[in-house]
Amino acid sequence: MSSSAPITIDEITARPLPVFAHSVRAFQRLRAEKTAPWEKYGDIILKDPGLALQTLKQLQQASDKPREQEIASMEQAAMLLGMERVQRLPTECPQIDEALQGQAREGYQRAVARAFHAAYQAWDWAHIKRDPAPDEVLLSALMHDSAELALWVNAPQRIHQLRRLTIRDRMPPAEAQYIALGDSLEHFGRRLAEKWNLPQLVHEALRPEYSNEPRVRGVVLAVQLARQVEWGWYNPQLQETLTMIADYLDAGLEETTLHVHRAAVRAAHEAAFYRASAPAALLPRMPGDEQFLIDEEFPPQADDTSARHRPAGATEYRGLETDAAVVCLSPQPAVFDALLQEMQVGIGKLEINDMLRKAIHGMHDGAGLNRALFAMLSADRNYLQARFLIGTDSDPYFNRFRIRLDQPHLFKRLMEKPQSIRIHDGNREKFWGLVPNAVKTLIKTNSFCAQSVHINGKPVGLFYADRHSQDCDLDETTYQRFRQLCQLAVKGMAAKARQRA
């Protein structure tokens, strides 16, 4: 299959996630003990995503109906299944050494090691914040990247291409995922979470609109931390994430950094059987060693095929000031027209949330805007808070998009009446000074478009979209497409509001 062809959920799930031989042996030892506590079974399951997924599947099949309450721990899951079913769990999945070879096996082991590191950090923070169910947080972080694990099993070339784009070519993750997979990992993760009936916290952590929920934020920050550590512990992006973690834990940055480092070491000791370099092993590396890490996985002499496999919906070139690749999404008129038609037909029929989701998908997939969102106006009208987002899955900072309206500035003025604006080279000198510094820091670009939304004469929110990079032009045609989608969404929202009046 050409890597430019869209991948499907059926392809991603064609073969199940394998289990580690260590898990099989550990279960055999517990079976020999006969009186081993359920907790020991739970501990083994929580270190093996394939085994955890099999446990959840068996639990669902055993009940023959959706779970009414979330499983707080794998110990609880094991108890509900009963000893006979639990002891069969590892034998019902293929073992990793039998199912995967070469690059696929190495990639899967690396991804599991990263997932467990994220899970352990999230679990540790849950204890610090006195969460009532830390193991539930651990499981959610462990299964957050299920789509990547499934890709290593069923489409290893695709996920290897994604790693090459993000790690070696330093392409922004959202754009790299679009090129390699045709959509974001979180999109596939959400589909898998539905198909596999994963815990609710997994679903929420895969949706940017939940990023302000404390438990979700812990999972997302832990996943972000674990991903960034692949570049080493001293890259600038990781330092920004550590600052957010310190804020999350209400602790100092130095104290938080030391705590995170120690937790990484403990996580490595807990799961030494992954046969992949543990994140803690990178702690002795010196700042500036990032390129050595990249060259270890992608030797400079290796043949590069990434440029030959690129879908029609993206163009790529290199920025002039850095070596990082810049991706400007190309508009897809057919997709735009189809979504526009769906929205027109859906006026008065689609629920407001569905209309808003179609609008931002049209902005991203159809108009070629890298990031798009709808922000709701708070009940006291003091701030705008992101409610639906797209193109921002790998950016927990941007996902917390919030604009205060307690001071006079551009967005405050926009919300006074239905109106829109495009900030571009021709008017930036006039309007840029009206953009709050907090927003400039948040968006990290100098061009965007925005439109306020009023329903029945009252302000309710704001659409915002940009190209992410200053190197990507936000032209008039794209702006007009953005406005078309906004206006249709407003019509749909107004029609539903009248029906409910």
N, C-alpha and C positions, 0 to 999 in steps of 0.2 A: 504494500500500500504506500502511495506517496504520502510523505509527511505533511503535505499541504491539504490533504483530505481531512474533513472534520471527523473527530473520533466520537464514538457513541458510548453510551453507558453499557450497552450489551457487550461491546468489545472490552471495556475496562473490567467487567465482572465475569468474563468468560471462564476464568479459572479462579479458585478461591485463594485467599491469602494463606501461605504455608505457615507451619509452626516450627519452632526451633527444636532441634534434637535435645537440647538441654531441658526443655519443658517436658518432653516425653519421659526422659530419665528421672526428672524430679517427681513427676506423677507416679512413676513406678516405685520410687523410694517411699513415697507417702502411702501407697497401697500396701507396701510391705509392713509399714508401721501399724496399720489397721485402725489405730485410735488417733490418728493425726487430726488436729483441729482444723476446722473449716478455714480458719485464717491463713493457714499455710497454703491451701489450694488457691485462695484469693491472691496471695502474694505472687505466686507463680504466674497466674493468669494476667495480672497487671503489668507484667514485664514482656508480654508476648501479644502484640496486636492481633495476630491471626487466631490465637487461642481465645482472646477476649471477644473477638467477633463471633467465633463459634459458640462461645458461652451464651452470648446475647441471642443468637439465632435459636439455640436449643431451648432457651428460656421462653422465647416467643412461641415456638412450636408446642412446648409443653402446656402452655396456657390456652392456646387456640383462640386468643383474642388479644387486642392491644393492651399493653400494660397501663393500668390506671394510675400507678404510682411509679416514680423513678426508682431505679435500683441504686441504692446509696453506696454499695461496695460489691466487689466480686465475691467477698466472703458471703454476703447475703444471697447473691446469685447462686453460689454453690449449694448453699443450704436449701434453696428453693428447688433446685434440680434433684437433689438427693445423691447419695453416694454412688449408686450404680451408674447414673447418667454422667456424673462428674468424672468418674474414672475413665469413661469412654471418650471424653472430649479430645484428647490429643491424637487418638487413633482415627478420628473422623476427618482429619485434614492431612494433606501431603506435608512431608517434612521439607524444609528449605533446601537441603542438599540434594534431594531427589527432584524437586520442582524447578529449581533455578540453577543456572550455570553462568560462569564468567561475569560479564559486566552487569547482568541483571541481578545476580546474587549479591555482588559487591554493593550495588546501588540500593537494594532492598535492605541489606544489613546496615548500611550507613543511614538510611532513612529511619529505620527502627531505633537506632542508637540516638538519633536526633530527637525522635518523637518521645523516647523515654526521658531524655534530658529535659525536654519541655514539660513533660508530665511531672517529673520529680520536683522541678522548680515550682510549678503551679501548686502542687500538693504542699510543699514547704510553706509557700506564702499563704495558702488556705489555713494552715495551722496558726501562722502569725496573726491572721485576721480573725481567728476563732470561728472559722466556717464550721457549721454543724456536720458537714459530710465531706471531709477532705478527699476521700477516695473517689467520690463522684467527680470532683474537680480533676483529679489525676487521670481518671478514665477518659474524661472529655478531652483533655490535652493530648493524651496518648492516641486517641482516634481522630483528632482534628485533621491530620494529614492522610486520612485513609485513601483519598484519591491518588496521592502520590505512590503509596504502597501498592495499590491496585495496578497502577501504571507500570511499576517495575516488574510486576508479575505478568501483565498482559500486553504491554506496549513499551518495552524497555528503550527502544530507539527514540521514541517521542520524549520520554522523560529525561533521557540522556541529552538530547538536543536542548531541552529547557535548561538543564544545569549548565551546559556549555554557554548558552546565551547569557544567563544571569551571573555565573561565577567567572568565566573567562572573559566574556565580552562586556561584562558589567552593564548589561541592559536592565532597565527598570523591570521588576518582576511582573507587573501587570501586563506590560507590553510583550515581554518575552513569552508569557503564558498564552497570549493571544496568537502569537506567531507559531509556537510549537504545537499548541493544542486546539486552537480555534476559539478558546474561551478560558476563563480563569480556573485555577485549581479549586478555588472556593465554590465555583459554579458546579463543577463535577462533584466536589465534596458534599454540597447540599443535595444533589441528586442521589448520591450514594447513601447519605444519612437517611433519606426518605425510603430508599429501596431496602436498606438493611435495618430500618427502624432503630437507629442509634438514639441514645439518650437525648433529652430535650436540650441540655446544656451544649451538646455538640452542635445541634441545629443552630442555636443562638450564637455560638462563637463563630459560625460560618456566615453570619449576616452582619454587615457593618452597622446596621441600624441599632443593634443591641450593644454596641461597643461601650456605652456608658454604664451598663449594668456591672456592678462590682465583680461578680464571679466571672462574667464573660471577659471583662477587662483583664483579669488575672490570667485566664487561659490564653487570650490573644497575645498579651505581653510575653508570656512564657514561650509561645510558639515563635514569636518574632525574635526573641533572644536566641533561641536554639538555632534558628536559621542563620542569623548574623554571625554566630560563633564560627561558622564554617569558613569565614574570612579571617579567623583569629580573634583574640579577645581585645584588640586595641584599635580597631577601625572606628572612624568617627561616627558611623551610623549606630554602632553598638553603644557608644557612649551616650548618644541621645536616648536610646532605649533604656539604658541603666538609669538615666535621669527620670524617665517616666516611671520606672519601677520604684525608685526611691519615693517619688510622689505618691504612688499607689500604696506603698507600705508606710507612708508617713514617717520616713526615716531619712537620715543624711545620705548623701551620695557615696561617701567613702565607706560608711558602715554597710550600706546596701551592696556595694561592689564586692567587699570582702565576704559578705554572707552568700552572695550568688556564686562566687568562686568556690567556697567551701561546699556548697550544695552540689556543684558540678562534680567535685571529687567524690562526694558520697554517692552520687548517682552512678558514677563509673564503677565504684566498688559493688554496688547493688546488682549491676548487670554487666559483668565482665565477659559474658559468654557471647556477646554479639559479633565478635571477630571483626569489629570495625573500630577505627580510631575514636576513642571517647573524646568528647569536647574538652574534658579536663586535661587531656594530653597536650592540648594547645596552649595551656596557661604559661609554660616556660618560654614559649616563643617570644621573640622580641618584636616591638612595633616595627613595621616595615617588612615583616616576613610574609605578608599576604601573598605576594607573587610566587613565593616558593610553594605555598599550599596549592595555588592554582596550577602551577606547572607539574606538581605531583599527579594530579588527576588528568590534566590536559597538557601533555608534553608539547612544547612549541613546534616540534616537527610533525605532530599528528595532522592528518588530512582534515581540513575544515570544510564541511558540507553544509553548514548552516545557511549560507547565502543562497544555496541552490534550492532550498526548500522553504519557501515563504508564501503564505496564502495571498490571494489578490487583495485582501482587505488591509494590507499594511505596506508601508514603504519604509526603507531604512537607510540612514546615512550616519556618518560619524560627526559628532560635535567638533568644533574647531578648537575649543579650549581644553578638552579632556580627551582621554582615550575611550570614554564610555560611549556605547552605541545609543543613538537617539531614535526612537520609533514614533512616527507620526501616523496615526491610523488614517487610512483612506476612507472617504465616504463610500457607502454601498447603496446606490440609489434604489435598487430593487428591494433591499431590506427596509430602507426608509419608507418607500411607497407602501409596502405591505403593512408596516406598523401604523402608518398614517391611516390607511384604509380600516384597519382593525379598530383604531380609536374612533374614527368617524361613525362606523357601524355600532360601536359600543356606547355611544352617547345615550345616557338614560338607562343603559343595560349593565354596563360594567360597574362594579363597585369602585369607590374612590381610590382605594389602595391599588387595585388592578390598573386603573387608568394612569395613576402616577408611575407605577412600575413600567408600563408600556412607554410612557413618555421618556423616561430616562434611558430605557433600552434603545429607543429610537435615536436619542442623542448620541449614545455610544456606538451602537452597532450600525446605525444608518447614516447619521451625520458625520461620524468619525471623530467625535469629541472623546478624548481619552478618559476624562473624569466628568461625571454628571451626578447631580443630587437634587433632591427636594428637601428643603428645610422648613419645619413647622414653626409658626409663631407661637411663643409661650402664652399661656392664659393671661399673664399679667402684661404681655406685650413688651417685655424687657429684653428678650433675646430670640434669636432664630436657632433652632437645633436640627441637625440633619436627621431625617427620618428614613429616606430611601436613597441609597448610593449605588454607583456602579463604577468599576475601574479603579477602586480604592482598596481592594481586599488586602493588599500587602502593606498597608500604611495605617497602623493603629492610631497614629497622631492625627492624620487627616480625617479619619473616620469619626473623630470626636468633634467634627466641624460645628462650631458654635460662634455666632456673632452677637455681641451685646449691642443693644439699641438704646442705651442710656446716655449716649453722647451723640452730638450731631456729626454725621458722616455720610458717605455715599449710600450705604444700605439703609440707613435711617430715612433718608430722602426717598429712596426707591419705594419704601413701604408706605409712603404717604398716599399713593394712588397707583392704579395699574399702569406700569411702565417698564421698559426694559433698557438695557445698555450693553454695549460691547466696548471694552477697553482694548485699544489697539495702538499701533504706532502713530496714527493720525491724531488721536485725542488724549494720549497718555499724559502729556504735559499738563493738560487742563484738569483731568480727573484724578490722576494718581495720588495727589496730595490729600484727596478726600477718602481714600481707602485706609481703614484703621491699620496701624502697624501690626496688631495681632493677626489680622487677616493676611497681610503680606507675608508674615512669618509662616502662617499655616499653609498657604497655597504654593509658595515658593515658585511663582511664575508671575509675569507682569501683563498677561493678557487673559481676559475671561469675558463671559457674557452672563447676564443675570436678568431675571424678570420677576417682578413681584406678582403675587396672586391675590386677588380680591374676589370674594364670593358674596353676592347680595350686598355690595357696598362695604364689606368689612374685610380687612387684611387677614389672610390665613397662613401665608408662607411665601417662599421664594424658591425659584429654580436657579441653579448655578451650574455652569459647565466651563471647562477649559481644555487646553491641549496638553497640559502637564509640563511640557518643556517650552522654554522661550524660543527654541529653534523651530517649533512647529507653528505655522501661520494660522491664525484664527480669522479666516476671510469673511467677506460679506455674505457669500452664499451659505456658508456654514451657519452664520448667525441667523439668517432668515429661516433656515430649516429648524434651528433651535426655537425660534419664535413660533413657527407653525405648530410644533409639538406642544409648546406651552399653552398656546391659545386653544387647541383642541382639548388638552387636559382640563383647562379651566371650564370649558363648555360642559365636559362630562361631569366635573365636580358640581357645577351649578345645577345641572339636571338632576343629579342624585339628591342634592340639598333640597330642591323643590319637592321631590317625591316624599321626602321625610318630613317636610313642614306640615 
